[in-house]
Amino acid sequence: MGDARYTKNGFLIPSKWLKGFGAKLRIQRGANVLIIESEEREASRKQLGRMVRALRGSAAKLGGPTLSEIEKLVNEVRKARAGRH
């Protein structure tokens, strides 16, 4: 892990690792992950999430395929590509 250190007070990351992220950083803790990103990246990630939710909602209203139907189609294509009809 190089210069990073885990101490009783926290996890210390060298500032050189954060170059290029911009002046302001967003830090978010997940179940098994720590996300460090720029404000712009966070905004883009959230916008993408909103767009995906909107598309999923529209697809559900229009009668688009369910997740299980999509999985079935994907598996069929994979088998065909692998030569296992």
N, CA, C and O atoms as a GROMACS GRO file, in nm:
protein
  340
    1MET      N    1   0.082  -0.119   0.000
    1MET     CA    2   0.000   0.000   0.000
    1MET      C    3   0.086   0.125   0.000
    1MET      O    4   0.033   0.236  -0.003
    2GLY      N    5   0.215   0.111   0.004
    2GLY     CA    6   0.303   0.227  -0.007
    2GLY      C    7   0.304   0.312   0.117
    2GLY      O    8   0.329   0.263   0.227
    3ASP      N    9   0.277   0.442   0.100
    3ASP     CA   10   0.287   0.538   0.208
    3ASP      C   11   0.164   0.546   0.297
    3ASP      O   12   0.167   0.613   0.400
    4ALA      N   13   0.057   0.480   0.261
    4ALA     CA   14  -0.066   0.487   0.341
    4ALA      C   15  -0.045   0.411   0.471
    4ALA      O   16   0.027   0.311   0.477
    5ARG      N   17  -0.110   0.460   0.575
    5ARG     CA   18  -0.097   0.394   0.706
    5ARG      C   19  -0.232   0.388   0.774
    5ARG      O   20  -0.313   0.481   0.765
    6TYR      N   21  -0.255   0.279   0.842
    6TYR     CA   22  -0.375   0.265   0.924
    6TYR      C   23  -0.332   0.279   1.068
    6TYR      O   24  -0.247   0.203   1.116
    7THR      N   25  -0.389   0.376   1.138
    7THR     CA   26  -0.354   0.399   1.278
    7THR      C   27  -0.479   0.383   1.364
    7THR      O   28  -0.588   0.363   1.311
    8LYS      N   29  -0.462   0.393   1.495
    8LYS     CA   30  -0.579   0.382   1.583
    8LYS      C   31  -0.673   0.501   1.565
    8LYS      O   32  -0.790   0.494   1.601
    9ASN      N   33  -0.622   0.611   1.508
    9ASN     CA   34  -0.704   0.730   1.486
    9ASN      C   35  -0.767   0.736   1.347
    9ASN      O   36  -0.854   0.819   1.322
   10GLY      N   37  -0.724   0.649   1.257
   10GLY     CA   38  -0.782   0.650   1.123
   10GLY      C   39  -0.686   0.600   1.017
   10GLY      O   40  -0.580   0.544   1.047
   11PHE      N   41  -0.724   0.621   0.893
   11PHE     CA   42  -0.647   0.578   0.777
   11PHE      C   43  -0.583   0.702   0.716
   11PHE      O   44  -0.654   0.794   0.676
   12LEU      N   45  -0.453   0.704   0.709
   12LEU     CA   46  -0.380   0.820   0.658
   12LEU      C   47  -0.336   0.795   0.514
   12LEU      O   48  -0.268   0.697   0.485
   13ILE      N   49  -0.376   0.886   0.424
   13ILE     CA   50  -0.345   0.875   0.283
   13ILE      C   51  -0.255   0.992   0.245
   13ILE      O   52  -0.286   1.106   0.279
   14PRO      N   53  -0.146   0.966   0.175
   14PRO     CA   54  -0.059   1.076   0.132
   14PRO      C   55  -0.133   1.170   0.037
   14PRO      O   56  -0.210   1.126  -0.048
   15SER      N   57  -0.108   1.299   0.051
   15SER     CA   58  -0.177   1.397  -0.033
   15SER      C   59  -0.143   1.380  -0.181
   15SER      O   60  -0.223   1.417  -0.267
   16LYS      N   61  -0.027   1.327  -0.211
   16LYS     CA   62   0.011   1.308  -0.352
   16LYS      C   63  -0.083   1.209  -0.422
   16LYS      O   64  -0.096   1.214  -0.544
   17TRP      N   65  -0.148   1.122  -0.348
   17TRP     CA   66  -0.243   1.027  -0.408
   17TRP      C   67  -0.368   1.098  -0.456
   17TRP      O   68  -0.440   1.047  -0.542
   18LEU      N   69  -0.395   1.215  -0.401
   18LEU     CA   70  -0.520   1.286  -0.431
   18LEU      C   71  -0.503   1.397  -0.535
   18LEU      O   72  -0.599   1.468  -0.564
   19LYS      N   73  -0.385   1.411  -0.590
   19LYS     CA   74  -0.363   1.513  -0.693
   19LYS      C   75  -0.449   1.481  -0.814
   19LYS      O   76  -0.464   1.365  -0.853
   20GLY      N   77  -0.507   1.585  -0.871
   20GLY     CA   78  -0.591   1.567  -0.989
   20GLY      C   79  -0.739   1.554  -0.958
   20GLY      O   80  -0.821   1.555  -1.049
   21PHE      N   81  -0.773   1.544  -0.830
   21PHE     CA   82  -0.914   1.534  -0.792
   21PHE      C   83  -0.981   1.670  -0.782
   21PHE      O   84  -1.104   1.678  -0.779
   22GLY      N   85  -0.903   1.776  -0.777
   22GLY     CA   86  -0.958   1.910  -0.760
   22GLY      C   87  -0.941   1.959  -0.618
   22GLY      O   88  -0.890   1.887  -0.532
   23ALA      N   89  -0.985   2.082  -0.594
   23ALA     CA   90  -0.966   2.145  -0.463
   23ALA      C   91  -1.057   2.084  -0.356
   23ALA      O   92  -1.017   2.070  -0.241
   24LYS      N   93  -1.179   2.050  -0.395
   24LYS     CA   94  -1.274   1.996  -0.298
   24LYS      C   95  -1.303   1.850  -0.329
   24LYS      O   96  -1.330   1.813  -0.443
   25LEU      N   97  -1.296   1.768  -0.226
   25LEU     CA   98  -1.320   1.624  -0.241
   25LEU      C   99  -1.447   1.583  -0.168
   25LEU      O  100  -1.488   1.646  -0.071
   26ARG      N  101  -1.507   1.479  -0.215
   26ARG     CA  102  -1.621   1.416  -0.149
   26ARG      C  103  -1.576   1.278  -0.104
   26ARG      O  104  -1.518   1.203  -0.182
   27ILE      N  105  -1.603   1.247   0.019
   27ILE     CA  106  -1.566   1.117   0.074
   27ILE      C  107  -1.693   1.049   0.122
   27ILE      O  108  -1.772   1.106   0.196
   28GLN      N  109  -1.709   0.926   0.078
   28GLN     CA  110  -1.829   0.850   0.113
   28GLN      C  111  -1.787   0.710   0.155
   28GLN      O  112  -1.703   0.648   0.089
   29ARG      N  113  -1.843   0.662   0.261
   29ARG     CA  114  -1.811   0.530   0.311
   29ARG      C  115  -1.924   0.434   0.278
   29ARG      O  116  -2.040   0.461   0.308
   30GLY      N  117  -1.889   0.322   0.216
   30GLY     CA  118  -1.986   0.218   0.187
   30GLY      C  119  -1.962   0.099   0.278
   30GLY      O  120  -1.888   0.110   0.376
   31ALA      N  121  -2.025  -0.012   0.248
   31ALA     CA  122  -2.013  -0.131   0.331
   31ALA      C  123  -1.868  -0.176   0.345
   31ALA      O  124  -1.818  -0.192   0.456
   32ASN      N  125  -1.801  -0.196   0.233
   32ASN     CA  126  -1.662  -0.242   0.236
   32ASN      C  127  -1.571  -0.156   0.150
   32ASN      O  128  -1.469  -0.202   0.099
   33VAL      N  129  -1.610  -0.029   0.134
   33VAL     CA  130  -1.534   0.056   0.043
   33VAL      C  131  -1.536   0.201   0.091
   33VAL      O  132  -1.631   0.244   0.157
   34LEU      N  133  -1.433   0.274   0.057
   34LEU     CA  134  -1.425   0.417   0.083
   34LEU      C  135  -1.410   0.485  -0.052
   34LEU      O  136  -1.313   0.459  -0.124
   35ILE      N  137  -1.503   0.572  -0.086
   35ILE     CA  138  -1.501   0.641  -0.215
   35ILE      C  139  -1.451   0.783  -0.193
   35ILE      O  140  -1.506   0.858  -0.114
   36ILE      N  141  -1.345   0.818  -0.265
   36ILE     CA  142  -1.292   0.954  -0.264
   36ILE      C  143  -1.302   1.005  -0.407
   36ILE      O  144  -1.242   0.948  -0.498
   37GLU      N  145  -1.378   1.113  -0.427
   37GLU     CA  146  -1.399   1.163  -0.562
   37GLU      C  147  -1.414   1.314  -0.561
   37GLU      O  148  -1.437   1.375  -0.456
   38SER      N  149  -1.399   1.374  -0.678
   38SER     CA  150  -1.417   1.519  -0.691
   38SER      C  151  -1.566   1.551  -0.686
   38SER      O  152  -1.651   1.463  -0.704
   39GLU      N  153  -1.597   1.678  -0.663
   39GLU     CA  154  -1.738   1.721  -0.662
   39GLU      C  155  -1.803   1.695  -0.797
   39GLU      O  156  -1.918   1.654  -0.805
   40GLU      N  157  -1.727   1.721  -0.904
   40GLU     CA  158  -1.781   1.701  -1.039
   40GLU      C  159  -1.813   1.554  -1.064
   40GLU      O  160  -1.917   1.522  -1.122
   41ARG      N  161  -1.725   1.467  -1.020
   41ARG     CA  162  -1.746   1.322  -1.039
   41ARG      C  163  -1.868   1.276  -0.960
   41ARG      O  164  -1.947   1.196  -1.009
   42GLU      N  165  -1.883   1.326  -0.838
   42GLU     CA  166  -1.999   1.291  -0.757
   42GLU      C  167  -2.127   1.337  -0.825
   42GLU      O  168  -2.225   1.262  -0.832
   43ALA      N  169  -2.127   1.460  -0.876
   43ALA     CA  170  -2.246   1.512  -0.944
   43ALA      C  171  -2.279   1.429  -1.068
   43ALA      O  172  -2.396   1.400  -1.093
   44SER      N  173  -2.177   1.391  -1.144
   44SER     CA  174  -2.199   1.308  -1.263
   44SER      C  175  -2.254   1.171  -1.226
   44SER      O  176  -2.345   1.120  -1.292
   45ARG      N  177  -2.200   1.112  -1.120
   45ARG     CA  178  -2.246   0.980  -1.075
   45ARG      C  179  -2.391   0.985  -1.031
   45ARG      O  180  -2.469   0.895  -1.063
   46LYS      N  181  -2.428   1.090  -0.959
   46LYS     CA  182  -2.567   1.104  -0.914
   46LYS      C  183  -2.661   1.129  -1.031
   46LYS      O  184  -2.772   1.076  -1.034
   47GLN      N  185  -2.617   1.209  -1.128
   47GLN     CA  186  -2.698   1.235  -1.247
   47GLN      C  187  -2.721   1.106  -1.325
   47GLN      O  188  -2.832   1.080  -1.373
   48LEU      N  189  -2.617   1.026  -1.339
   48LEU     CA  190  -2.631   0.898  -1.408
   48LEU      C  191  -2.730   0.808  -1.335
   48LEU      O  192  -2.812   0.741  -1.399
   49GLY      N  193  -2.724   0.806  -1.203
   49GLY     CA  194  -2.819   0.727  -1.125
   49GLY      C  195  -2.963   0.770  -1.148
   49GLY      O  196  -3.052   0.687  -1.162
   50ARG      N  197  -2.985   0.902  -1.152
   50ARG     CA  198  -3.120   0.953  -1.179
   50ARG      C  199  -3.168   0.913  -1.318
   50ARG      O  200  -3.284   0.876  -1.337
   51MET      N  201  -3.078   0.921  -1.415
   51MET     CA  202  -3.114   0.884  -1.552
   51MET      C  203  -3.149   0.735  -1.562
   51MET      O  204  -3.246   0.698  -1.629
   52VAL      N  205  -3.071   0.651  -1.497
   52VAL     CA  206  -3.097   0.507  -1.500
   52VAL      C  207  -3.231   0.477  -1.434
   52VAL      O  208  -3.309   0.396  -1.486
   53ARG      N  209  -3.259   0.540  -1.321
   53ARG     CA  210  -3.389   0.518  -1.254
   53ARG      C  211  -3.504   0.563  -1.343
   53ARG      O  212  -3.607   0.495  -1.350
   54ALA      N  213  -3.488   0.676  -1.411
   54ALA     CA  214  -3.593   0.725  -1.501
   54ALA      C  215  -3.614   0.629  -1.617
   54ALA      O  216  -3.728   0.601  -1.654
   55LEU      N  217  -3.506   0.578  -1.674
   55LEU     CA  218  -3.518   0.482  -1.785
   55LEU      C  219  -3.584   0.353  -1.740
   55LEU      O  220  -3.667   0.297  -1.811
   56ARG      N  221  -3.546   0.305  -1.621
   56ARG     CA  222  -3.608   0.182  -1.570
   56ARG      C  223  -3.757   0.203  -1.546
   56ARG      O  224  -3.838   0.115  -1.575
   57GLY      N  225  -3.793   0.319  -1.492
   57GLY     CA  226  -3.934   0.349  -1.468
   57GLY      C  227  -4.013   0.355  -1.598
   57GLY      O  228  -4.123   0.301  -1.607
   58SER      N  229  -3.955   0.420  -1.699
   58SER     CA  230  -4.022   0.429  -1.829
   58SER      C  231  -4.036   0.291  -1.892
   58SER      O  232  -4.140   0.260  -1.950
   59ALA      N  233  -3.932   0.210  -1.883
   59ALA     CA  234  -3.937   0.075  -1.941
   59ALA      C  235  -4.044  -0.009  -1.872
   59ALA      O  236  -4.115  -0.086  -1.938
   60ALA      N  237  -4.057   0.006  -1.741
   60ALA     CA  238  -4.159  -0.070  -1.668
   60ALA      C  239  -4.299  -0.027  -1.711
   60ALA      O  240  -4.387  -0.111  -1.726
   61LYS      N  241  -4.319   0.103  -1.731
   61LYS     CA  242  -4.450   0.153  -1.773
   61LYS      C  243  -4.485   0.107  -1.915
   61LYS      O  244  -4.602   0.082  -1.946
   62LEU      N  245  -4.384   0.096  -2.000
   62LEU     CA  246  -4.407   0.057  -2.139
   62LEU      C  247  -4.413  -0.094  -2.157
   62LEU      O  248  -4.436  -0.144  -2.267
   63GLY      N  249  -4.392  -0.167  -2.050
   63GLY     CA  250  -4.395  -0.312  -2.059
   63GLY      C  251  -4.266  -0.372  -2.111
   63GLY      O  252  -4.267  -0.472  -2.182
   64GLY      N  253  -4.156  -0.311  -2.075
   64GLY     CA  254  -4.025  -0.362  -2.115
   64GLY      C  255  -3.995  -0.494  -2.047
   64GLY      O  256  -4.068  -0.535  -1.957
   65PRO      N  257  -3.889  -0.562  -2.089
   65PRO     CA  258  -3.856  -0.692  -2.030
   65PRO      C  259  -3.819  -0.680  -1.883
   65PRO      O  260  -3.761  -0.581  -1.840
   66THR      N  261  -3.853  -0.784  -1.808
   66THR     CA  262  -3.817  -0.789  -1.666
   66THR      C  263  -3.671  -0.831  -1.654
   66THR      O  264  -3.610  -0.873  -1.752
   67LEU      N  265  -3.617  -0.821  -1.535
   67LEU     CA  266  -3.478  -0.862  -1.513
   67LEU      C  267  -3.459  -1.009  -1.545
   67LEU      O  268  -3.357  -1.048  -1.602
   68SER      N  269  -3.556  -1.093  -1.507
   68SER     CA  270  -3.542  -1.236  -1.535
   68SER      C  271  -3.547  -1.264  -1.685
   68SER      O  272  -3.476  -1.352  -1.734
   69GLU      N  273  -3.629  -1.189  -1.758
   69GLU     CA  274  -3.634  -1.206  -1.904
   69GLU      C  275  -3.502  -1.162  -1.968
   69GLU      O  276  -3.454  -1.226  -2.062
   70ILE      N  277  -3.445  -1.055  -1.918
   70ILE     CA  278  -3.316  -1.008  -1.970
   70ILE      C  279  -3.208  -1.111  -1.943
   70ILE      O  280  -3.127  -1.141  -2.030
   71GLU      N  281  -3.207  -1.167  -1.821
   71GLU     CA  282  -3.108  -1.270  -1.786
   71GLU      C  283  -3.121  -1.390  -1.879
   71GLU      O  284  -3.020  -1.444  -1.924
   72LYS      N  285  -3.244  -1.431  -1.907
   72LYS     CA  286  -3.267  -1.545  -1.995
   72LYS      C  287  -3.212  -1.517  -2.135
   72LYS      O  288  -3.146  -1.602  -2.194
   73LEU      N  289  -3.240  -1.398  -2.187
   73LEU     CA  290  -3.190  -1.361  -2.320
   73LEU      C  291  -3.037  -1.356  -2.323
   73LEU      O  292  -2.975  -1.402  -2.419
   74VAL      N  293  -2.978  -1.300  -2.220
   74VAL     CA  294  -2.831  -1.291  -2.213
   74VAL      C  295  -2.771  -1.431  -2.210
   74VAL      O  296  -2.673  -1.457  -2.279
   75ASN      N  297  -2.829  -1.520  -2.131
   75ASN     CA  298  -2.778  -1.658  -2.123
   75ASN      C  299  -2.790  -1.729  -2.257
   75ASN      O  300  -2.700  -1.803  -2.296
   76GLU      N  301  -2.901  -1.708  -2.328
   76GLU     CA  302  -2.919  -1.768  -2.461
   76GLU      C  303  -2.811  -1.721  -2.558
   76GLU      O  304  -2.755  -1.800  -2.633
   77VAL      N  305  -2.783  -1.592  -2.556
   77VAL     CA  306  -2.681  -1.537  -2.646
   77VAL      C  307  -2.544  -1.592  -2.610
   77VAL      O  308  -2.466  -1.627  -2.698
   78ARG      N  309  -2.514  -1.600  -2.482
   78ARG     CA  310  -2.383  -1.652  -2.440
   78ARG      C  311  -2.366  -1.797  -2.484
   78ARG      O  312  -2.259  -1.836  -2.532
   79LYS      N  313  -2.472  -1.877  -2.469
   79LYS     CA  314  -2.464  -2.017  -2.512
   79LYS      C  315  -2.444  -2.027  -2.662
   79LYS      O  316  -2.363  -2.107  -2.710
   80ALA      N  317  -2.516  -1.945  -2.737
   80ALA     CA  318  -2.503  -1.946  -2.883
   80ALA      C  319  -2.361  -1.907  -2.926
   80ALA      O  320  -2.305  -1.967  -3.017
   81ARG      N  321  -2.306  -1.807  -2.861
   81ARG     CA  322  -2.170  -1.762  -2.895
   81ARG      C  323  -2.066  -1.867  -2.859
   81ARG      O  324  -1.963  -1.879  -2.924
   82ALA      N  325  -2.095  -1.942  -2.754
   82ALA     CA  326  -2.001  -2.046  -2.710
   82ALA      C  327  -2.020  -2.174  -2.792
   82ALA      O  328  -1.943  -2.269  -2.775
   83GLY      N  329  -2.120  -2.177  -2.879
   83GLY     CA  330  -2.144  -2.295  -2.962
   83GLY      C  331  -2.218  -2.406  -2.891
   83GLY      O  332  -2.212  -2.522  -2.932
   84ARG      N  333  -2.288  -2.372  -2.782
   84ARG     CA  334  -2.363  -2.472  -2.704
   84ARG      C  335  -2.512  -2.443  -2.716
   84ARG      O  336  -2.572  -2.394  -2.620
   85HIS      N  337  -2.572  -2.470  -2.827
   85HIS     CA  338  -2.714  -2.440  -2.850
   85HIS      C  339  -2.796  -2.518  -2.755
   85HIS      O  340  -2.919  -2.507  -2.757
   0.00000   0.00000   0.00000
